[in-house]
């Protein structure tokens, strides 16, 4: 009579000092967001576009419903891009050869992002159309946003793209922050101002931690009987 013996299960051990706590769960989630920002070109585009939407919300005295809808749309686009990256990673982990099922999974995930992104753009256009009277009476705020917002977006784009040199990163991050200050001082919505600043801060932190995020040390494995 034969008996089957369970094989030892090998599982990765968490890095020393990191347990399953709420704080560490947040750190892992934050690392996943920043890693996606560093690796995915489309995420960089969404990041800059989201910042532009925040600048629009800072300049225009839109009603709360419109602000909430725009904010939700921006966060939804970013979330679906992160999920798309997760799906691509899982597919690549499951197979290292071309397979039709893998292509279908990746294309479907990318299509989800496309639908949400198009919907966000249509929402922005619809809000501006219905509240065009607010746009017409906000010429001073729009002019100020163009003067400081365009350099801010340019510096943010450079921050996400230029080679990793501390001097350049510090210059671009400082330029983005300096352009944000006068816009925040006259902002119509402090929440939008805060989120705009978090977009800048997130890009700067991602670049500063780029080597750590893209080349993590492999965890030590431990055997569980």
WONOR-V735629 format. One record per residue. N is the residue number from 1. PHI is phi in radians with two decimals (999 if undefined). Layout:
n->[N N]
phi->[PHI PHI]
//
This chain:
n->[1 2 3 4 5 6 7 8 9 10 11 12 13 14 15 16 17 18 19 20 21 22 23 24 25 26 27 28 29 30 31 32 33 34 35 36 37 38 39 40 41 42 43 44 45 46 47 48 49 50 51 52 53 54 55 56 57 58 59 60 61 62 63 64 65 66 67 68 69 70 71 72 73 74 75 76 77 78 79 80 81 82 83 84 85 86 87 88 89 90 91 92 93 94 95 96 97 98 99 100 101 102 103 104 105 106 107 108 109 110 111 112 113 114 115 116 117 118 119 120 121 122 123 124 125 126 127 128 129 130 131 132 133 134 135 136 137 138 139 140 141 142 143 144 145 146 147 148 149 150 151 152 153 154 155 156 157 158 159 160 161 162 163 164 165 166 167 168 169 170 171 172 173 174 175 176 177 178 179 180 181 182 183 184 185 186 187 188 189 190 191 192 193 194 195 196 197 198 199 200 201 202 203 204 205 206 207 208 209 210 211 212 213 214 215 216 217 218 219 220 221 222 223 224 225]
phi->[999 -1.87 -2.16 -1.59 -1.95 -1.11 -1.35 -1.04 -1.62 -1.83 -2.30 -1.21 -1.57 -1.15 -0.95 -0.97 1.54 -1.99 -1.90 -1.50 -1.97 -1.08 -1.11 -1.22 -1.07 -1.12 -1.10 -1.11 -1.13 -1.13 -1.09 -1.11 -1.14 -1.18 -1.15 -1.11 -1.09 -1.33 -1.63 -1.79 -1.10 -1.12 -1.14 -1.08 -1.10 -1.12 -1.10 -1.20 -1.11 -1.08 -1.11 -1.09 -1.12 -1.09 -1.12 -1.12 -1.14 -1.26 -1.52 -1.84 -1.48 -1.34 -1.17 -1.07 -1.07 -1.19 -1.12 -1.12 -1.14 -1.12 -1.10 -1.09 -1.10 -1.09 -1.14 -1.19 -1.08 -1.10 -1.14 -1.18 -1.18 -1.12 -1.12 -1.06 -1.12 -1.11 -1.10 -1.06 -1.13 -1.15 -1.12 -1.11 -1.23 -1.35 -2.56 -1.90 -2.15 -1.19 -2.54 -1.08 -1.10 -1.16 -1.12 -1.08 -1.11 -1.17 -1.13 -1.15 -1.12 -1.16 -1.12 -1.08 -1.10 -1.07 -1.07 -1.14 -1.13 -1.10 -1.08 -1.14 -1.12 -1.10 -1.11 -1.08 -1.09 -1.13 -1.13 -1.12 -1.15 -1.33 -2.04 -1.12 -1.09 -1.18 -1.07 -1.16 -1.65 -2.11 -1.08 -1.13 -1.16 -1.15 -1.09 -1.11 -1.16 -1.16 -1.14 -1.75 -1.27 -1.10 -1.07 -1.08 -1.16 -1.12 -1.16 -1.14 -1.08 -1.12 -1.06 -1.49 -2.07 -1.12 -0.99 -1.34 -2.23 -0.87 -1.14 -1.20 -1.10 -1.14 -1.12 -1.21 -1.13 -1.15 -1.11 -1.07 -1.14 -1.15 -1.27 -1.24 -1.01 -1.13 -1.27 -1.20 -1.17 -2.01 -1.20 -1.47 -2.59 -1.14 -1.16 -1.10 -1.11 -1.12 -1.16 -1.04 -1.11 -1.17 -1.09 -1.14 -1.09 -1.07 -1.12 -1.13 -1.12 -1.05 -1.23 -1.15 -1.77 -1.01 -1.10 -1.15 -1.33 -1.55 -2.30 -1.22 -1.22 -1.12 -1.19 -1.32 -1.58 -2.30 -1.74 -2.00 -1.29]
//
